[in-house]
Amino acid sequence: MKGLLIAGAGGHGKVVAEAALATGRWERIAFVDDRHAQLSDVLGHPVLGGIDDASRFRAEYADAVVAIGNARVRLHVMDRLKSEGFGLPLVIHPSAWVSPSAVLGDGTVVFAMAAVNACAVIGRGGIVNTGATVDHDCRLGDGVHVCPGAHVAGDVVLGDAVWVGIGASVVNGLHVGADSIIGAGAAVVSNVEDGVTVAGVPAKVIKGHVWDG
Ligand SMILES: CC(C)(COP(=O)(O)OP(=O)(O)OC[C@H]1O[C@@H](n2cnc3c(N)ncnc32)[C@H](O)[C@@H]1OP(=O)(O)O)[C@@H](O)C(=O)NCCC(=O)NCCS
């Protein structure tokens, strides 16, 4: 069995490690994290070095998962690790449901009690967090994070790097533009353009485009 290297030893990295162990697919786990000087181990797994050092450990750890919250950074580090020869596996907790007709991109993680239903498509580096659901025929771009307990109804399209906050809901058939943030507990009942933050019930724009500063 291979080893799994997790890039990012924060809270999300811990959850990735425990989900990966629960699958029984990896016999050993280690982290790389730029705070390695202050972190010798996390959950009993060693922190071997910084993220730039990852390739040194590829012989023992052939697979890698990037556990970095910022989606654009996560995707960038994934591309680098892939070019260095790492496999970018799916990590699906055994208590999650992933439909056999769903398609998940490299490096996507699906945590405990989450569900991904029929014909959903999720891009690279996705996170379907604890107890979240992505329903039938959804199309999620790369780097999308559906936070714990958030629900995305059927036929929804989420652009790259969308962040659906904890406990939020997105009504069926809507489109949420790339890089947008949906606040905790929001009910999204109309389309959301690119790069804005929406919150509330019903959700309204509370911050403009990220590129406006
Ligand atoms: C939406 C969010 C990203 C906004 O964060 P922010 O840009 O720092 O915004 P601020 O905290 O400056 O809040 C701006 C205004 O929006 C309101 N607001 C913020 N989040 C809100 C939410 N989820 N629902 C309703 N109103 C919200 C604030 O009360 C504030 O209102 P005011 O101007 O009347 O005082 C953040 O509040 C949020 O909900 N994050 C989700 C966190 C999460 O899901 N974590 C899970 C990690 S796995």
The ligand as a Gaussian input file, in Angstrom:
#p B3LYP/6-31G(d) Opt

LIG

0 1
 C      -20.097000      35.858000       4.479000
 C      -18.745000      35.995000       5.153000
 C      -17.666000      35.336000       4.277000
 C      -18.499000      37.498000       5.242000
 O      -17.293000      37.714000       5.879000
 P      -16.658000      39.171000       5.774000
 O      -16.414000      39.501000       4.325000
 O      -15.497000      39.232000       6.703000
 O      -17.861000      40.117000       6.218000
 P      -18.071000      40.928000       7.582000
 O      -17.869000      40.034000       8.765000
 O      -17.276000      42.184000       7.458000
 O      -19.638000      41.262000       7.519000
 C      -20.182000      42.235000       6.639000
 C      -21.652000      42.383000       6.983000
 O      -22.356000      41.196000       6.564000
 C      -23.004000      40.560000       7.703000
 N      -22.804000      39.129000       7.570000
 C      -21.620000      38.462000       7.518000
 N      -21.811000      37.157000       7.358000
 C      -23.169000      36.968000       7.320000
 C      -23.963000      35.821000       7.180000
 N      -23.415000      34.612000       7.035000
 N      -25.299000      35.981000       7.153000
 C      -25.847000      37.208000       7.294000
 N      -25.123000      38.350000       7.423000
 C      -23.786000      38.225000       7.443000
 C      -22.275000      41.109000       8.927000
 O      -23.108000      41.054000      10.064000
 C      -21.964000      42.513000       8.476000
 O      -23.127000      43.289000       8.587000
 P      -23.076000      44.853000       9.012000
 O      -22.275000      45.542000       7.924000
 O      -24.523000      45.244000       9.053000
 O      -22.389000      44.879000      10.327000
 C      -18.683000      35.313000       6.554000
 O      -19.385000      36.059000       7.526000
 C      -19.260000      33.916000       6.523000
 O      -20.477000      33.684000       6.605000
 N      -18.340000      32.944000       6.381000
 C      -18.673000      31.545000       6.304000
 C      -17.747000      30.769000       7.247000
 C      -17.883000      29.310000       7.065000
 O      -18.767000      28.807000       6.415000
 N      -16.952000      28.578000       7.647000
 C      -16.924000      27.139000       7.499000
 C      -15.530000      26.690000       7.241000
 S      -15.481000      24.958000       6.898000

